[in-house]
Amino acid sequence: MFTTRRGARRVVWGFVMRAVVRLVACSAAIGAVAVLAACSANDIDFYRTGVGTELYTADLPNATVLQNAYLDNICRQASPVVAGVGDPSCSTEISPRAWPLVVQAGMNDIDQRCDAYLAWLDHKRRTNDAILEELGIIRGAVDLVVNSQFGTGPRGLAAVAAAFNFATGTFGKLSSFLLQAEQSTVMSVVLGRRREFRRQILSGPAITNRPLAIHALRSYLSICMPMTIVTDINTTVTVFQQGGPGAVNNHVLVDPGTATGGRAVTATAPAGQKPPRPPELTRFFDDFEKIILNYDPKQFPPSVVQNMLTKLCVPAAEVAKVANPGTVGETAQSLVVIFDSYPFSADERKRVGGKPDGLIDSRERDFLIGTPVCPAAMRNYYERRTFRDGTVKDVSWLVELLNRVPNLQELPPTTTLAAARQRIAEVRKELAKDSIRAKGLAQLPESMATHWTNDLFQVLSNLPEKKTP
């Protein structure tokens, strides 16, 4: 009888202990990720078996489709060097020497989406710190990966994250922690890691195949993932407290070969004490004052300025000079003025913000970051709006205006915009001979002679129409 009772007590005690173990494991999971509301059976299984030994998962086919769609999109961005005219994608095997170009195009694409995410964080912090807007992350949509615009905040970055099988659900939760961190800290962490990663890519072994390219892009993407940023900030604070500024400078926070896990931001630093900022956020770019109102390097780091200029159709060579050596060219200045003086409607101007002063403020910055990249056929923001990013093909009205200028041979009504470019330059020269009409034209660099602008439209509209014989 005693034995039976003792055995029963052992059974009950064993049951209780197993329940306690489950509870402790569940609580540990909650404390580790700081985002779980409860512990499910899957969580318990994970803590029992770890990551498991099965190579196949139910998400594998879907992730493969997403990844293929994204790489095809990147190959088209790297064309025609990579894919050529006959095959504008990576659907066929490409040369090993072309894979580094694919990786470079992929990193540029990730930079654009990452900048949009960082700008979204800053906007949410300044406008509504307490509320996160619904992200609506759709992991299984191939269309989202290929067509999502850079300006959609977390959605654009989450689309690529889904292609590389990252947990996109962390965006909504960990972003709420990042809203509590100072923007300059977030920017310094991300910009520094991206710069260091690119340096290591250039000096490391050559990337000659698809698996290496995927590994490089996935590692680069991890730098801007919320889980990595949160971990980097916590690590920076900890190292700074333990070893001072020198320890921070010598500490590698992101390994380009790995994707780190994350934890919640905690107030571990004493009040008023912050990790030192890297040089790129304290350096003052004098040229930026030419295009930015009340220039602040924390609100307009070089990567954000470059992002804006790509939306205004600034040539790639000038965009590259923004980061190094930190200069703004005359073409960029003129294109900013064209955007800032665009005849927005009253409702649009309220949404865009700013004043027609030839400078970009923070609201106009947010508007531009949410704008798609300028198509290759467009030359300035006025053209983008007038020709709807090149979708408007019938420009007979423009040809009629150009034909109003005397002393020039008339163009046929079927002339395309591309074919009319040279005539636009000739018209500008002809109008400049008349001092009265020349006053209505803006002073543009010679490189912009073929641009269709609002001031040229206004001057030509005031010329008399040619009578049909």
N, C-alpha and C positions, 0 to 999 in steps of 0.2 A: 504494500500500500504506500509506504514511504517512497519507494522507488518510483512508483507511478506518479505520485505528486511531484517529486523532484524532476522527473522527466517532463511533466506538464509545465512546471515553472521554467524549465530550460527552453521549452518551445516558445512559451509566451515571451520570455526574456529575449530570446533570439529574434522574435518578430519585432519587439520594441526596438532593439538595437538596429535592426535593418531599417526601420522607419526613421530612426534618428539619423542614420547615415544618409538616407535619401534627403532628409530635411537639410542636413549640413551641406551636402553637395549642391542642393538647389540654392541655398542661401549664398554659398560661395560663388555660384554662377551669377546670382543677382549682384553681388558686390563687385565681381570682376568686370562686368560689362556695364553696369549701372543703368541698364535700359529695360530689363526684363520685369514684367509685372507679375509673372507667376512662373513656376517650373513645370514643364510638360514632361510627358513620358519620353519624348525624344531627347530632352535635356538630360534625364537620368541615364538613358542609354549611352549618350555621348560620354558622360563621366565614367560609365562602367567600361566602355570599349574603346574610348579615345576616338581618333579619326577613322578607325576601322581599316580593313585590309582590302575591301572591294574597290577595284579601279573604276568600275562603271557606276554611274549615278543616273537617276532619272533626268537630271538637268543637262547631262552631257550633250545630247543631240541639239537641244535648243541653244546652248552656249556655243556650239560649233557653228551653227547657222549665223548667229549674231557676230561671231568673230570673223567669219568669211565675208559677211556684208561690210563690216568695218574696214577690213584690209582692202577689199575692192574699192571702197571709197577713197582710202588713202593712196592707192595706186593711181587712181584718176587724178588726184592732186599732184602726184609726182610726174605725171605724163607731160610731154611725150617721151621724156628720157627713159622712163622705166617701161611703160607698156607699149608705146608707139601708137600710130594712127589706127592700125588694123585691129588692135585688141586693147581697148581702153580700160583694162582691169587686170587683176592678178589671176584670172581664171586659168591661165596657162603658166608653165614653169618659166620663171624669169632668170636672167643671168645672175650668178652669185655676186658680181660686182654692182648690181643694181639694188641689192637689199639695203645697203647703207642709206641710199636715197629714200627708200620707203620709210626707214626708221626716222630720218630727218623730217620727212613730211608728217609722219605720225606724231612726233614730238611737237612740231609746230601746231598741229591740230589740237593736241592736248593742252598746249599753252593757252590757246584761244578759249577753250572751254573752261580751263582752270581760272583764267582771269575773269571770266563771266561769273563764275561761282564766288570768287573773292569779292567782286564788286557787289554781288547780291548780298553777301554777308554784311558788307559795309552799309549798304542801303537799308537792310533790315535793322541794323544796330541803330542807325540814325533816325529812322522813321517810326519803328515800332519794336522796341527791344523785347517785349514780353510775348509776342505772338509770332509763331512760324506759319507762313502760308503753306497750304497743302501742296506737296511736291508732285503728287500723282505719278510716281515712278512706275513705268510700264516696262518690266524686265523682258518680256517675251516679244516685243514689237521690233522687228527688223527695220521697219520704216523709221522708227525713232532713232536708231543708231545712225542711219545714213543721212536723214533729213533734218535732224534736230539742229536748231540754230545755236550759235555760241551764246546768244544773249538771254537764254532761258534759265539762267542761274544754275541751280543744282541739276535740273533736268538734262541739260546738255552733257555735263560731266557724268551723270549717272547712266546715261545711255552708253557711253564708252565703257564705264565700269561694268555694266552688264555684259558687254562683249568679252571682257576679260575675266568674267566670273567672280567679280567682287560682290560683296553683300551690299546691294544698293539700299536696303532698308535702313542702313546706318546713317544715311544722309539726314533724314528728318530728326533723328534723335541726337546724334553727335553735333549737328549744326547748332542745336540749341545751346550746347556747352560753348561752342566757339563764339557765339554772340556775346558771351560774358568776357571774352578775352579782348585785349586791345588790338585794334586793327593793325597797327604797326608791327606788333609782335607776330601776328599771323602772316603778314606780308613778308617780314624778314625771314621767317622760317622757310616759307615756300620758295621765295626767290633765291635764297642762298642754296637750298638743296637742288633746285633745278639747274642753277649755274654750275655747281660742282658735278652733277650727274653728266651734263653735256661735256664737261672737260674730260671726265673719265672715259666717256664713250669715244671721244676723239683720240685719246691716247691709248685705249685698250685694244684688244684683239679685234680683227675685222669681223663684221657681221655678214655672213655669206649664205644664210639659209633662213627659211621661214621660222623654225623653232627658236633660233637665236633672236630673230626680229621680234617675235611675240614676247619673249622673255624681257627684252630691252624695253619695249613699249609698256608692258605690264608693270615693270619696275618703275618706269618714269611716271606712269599714271598714279602709282601708289603714293608718290610724294604729295599730291594734291588731294588725296582721299581724306575725309574728315578724321578717320581713325588715326592716320599717320600724323596729321597736324596736331591733334590733341596730345598724342604721345610725345612728339617733338617739343612742344611747349613745356609739358611736365618735366621732361628730361633736361631741358635747358635750365629751367629754374632750379632743379635739384643739383645739377653739376655746378651752377653758378654759386649756390649756397655752400657747396662742399669745397670747391677749389678756386673760386673767384673768377674774374674775367678771362684769365689765361687758360683756365680749364675749359671754358666754353669754346674758345677759339680752337683748341686742340681736340675737341670731342666731336667724333663723327656721329651725327644723329640719324642719318638715313643711309643705309647700305643700298647702292643701286641694284644689288643682286637679290634683294629680299623685299617683301611687303610686310611691314610691321603691323602688329595689333594695336588696339587703342584702349584708352581708359578715359574717364571723365576728368575734365579740368578741375583741379582742386586749388584752393587758396593756400599754397605752401610757402609762398614768398612773403616776407614781412611787409607790412603796409608801407607803400611808397617806394619799395625796392623792386626794380625791374631788370631783366637781363639786358646787357648792352646791345645796342642796335648795330647791325652791320653797316659798312660804309655806304652801300647803295641807297640807304634811306636817310643818311645824314648829309650826303653830298648834295650840293646845291647846283642845279642845272640852270644857269642863267638864261639859256636859250628858251627854256620852257615857258618863261614869262611872256614870250612873244605870242603864244597861242592860248595860254591858260590864265584865267582870272584868279588873282590872289593865289599864285602857285604854292602848293604845299606838297613836298615830296612824299608824305605819308598817304595822301589822297590820290596823287598822280605819280606813282613809280613808273620807271621807263616802260615796263611791260604793258601797263594800262594805257599810256600815251601811244604806244605802238598799236595797241588794239583799236583805239579810236581812229587813228590815221588810216588804218586799212579799210575802215568803213567810209572814209572820205575820198578814197581812190588815190591816195598818195603813192607815188612810185615806190617799189620795193627797196630800191637803193637808198632813198631818203628815210624810209621806215627803219632800215637797219642802222642808220647813223644815230637814231634817237638813243639807243642803248650804248653805243660806242662810236664816237666819243661824246655823245650826249648833246648833239646839235639838232636844230630844226631848220630845214632848208626853206628857200623862198617859195618853192612850189607848195609845200605843206602849209605855209602861212596863208597863201592865196586861197587854197582849198578850204581852209578853216573859215575864212571870210565868206566864201561862197555859201558854205553851209549855214553860217550864223546869220547871213542876210537873206536866206531863203524866205519867200513870202508865205509863211505858214498861215493857216486860218487861225482865228482867235482861239478856237478850242484846241487846236494843235499846239499853239504857242504856250498855252497853259500847261499842256502835258510835257512839252519839251523843256519849258523853262528858259531862263536866260534872256538876254537882251541882244539886239543886233549891234554888238560892240566889237565884233571881230575876235572875241575871246570865248573860250569854253569854260563853263562853270561846272559844279558837281552834278547838277540836274541834267545838263546837256551831256555830260560824260556818261551818266547812267542810260540816257536815251541812245547814245551811239553804241555803247556796249551791247545793247539789246537789238542792234541793227545787223542784218546779215553782212557778210564781207562784200565789198564792191566787186561786181562782175568785171571781167577783163575788158568787155566792150565799152564800159562807161568810164568817163574821165573825171567827173566831179559829182557832188551831191545834187546839184540842179539837174544834171542829165539823168541821174538815177530816178528822180521823181518825174521828170518830163517824159522819159521814154520807158518808165516802169521797169527799170533794170534790164533794158534791152528787149522786152517782150513786145513793145510797140515797133512794128516794122514799117508802117506807112508814114513817111516823113515828107509827103508832098507839100504840106503846109510850110515846112522849114525851107524846102527848095524854093517855094514861091517867094519867101522873104529874102532869101539870098539873091534871087534873080532881080530884085528891085534895085540893087546897086548898079549904077551905070558903068560903062567901060569894061564890063566883063561879059564873056560869052555865057548865054543862058544854059542852065543845066536841064536835062529832061526831067519831067515830073516823077519818073520812076527811080530816080537816083536814091541810093541807100545812104544811111547815115555815115557808114564807113567811107563810101565814095565821096561824100560831101565834105569830109574833113579838110582836105586841101583847099577847097573853095572857102571854107570858113576863115582860114588863115588869110587868103587873098582879100576877102571882104574886110577883114579887120585893117589890113594895110590901106585899102582904098578909102575907108571911112576916116582913117587917121589923117588923111590929107586935108580934110575939112575941119577947121578948128572948132566950129560949133558942134558938129557931130562927135568929134573926138572927145569933147568934154563929158559926153554921156557914157564913155567906155572906161571901164576900170583898167588900171595899169597892171598888166599881167606879165609874168616872165615869158620869154620867147618860147619856152618849152610848152606853154599852154595856149599857143596861138590857134590850135585846131579845136579848142574847147567850145562847146555851145553853152553860153551863160545867159543869165537873166538880163544883164545890162545890154548885151548884144541884141537880144530879143526886143527889148524896149526901143532901142535906136532904130532897128529895121522896121518895127511896127509903125513908126512915125514917118517912114518914107512913103511916097505915093506909089500906088500899085501900077504896074506896067499894063498898058492897054493891049488887049489882044488884037492883033491885026485882022 
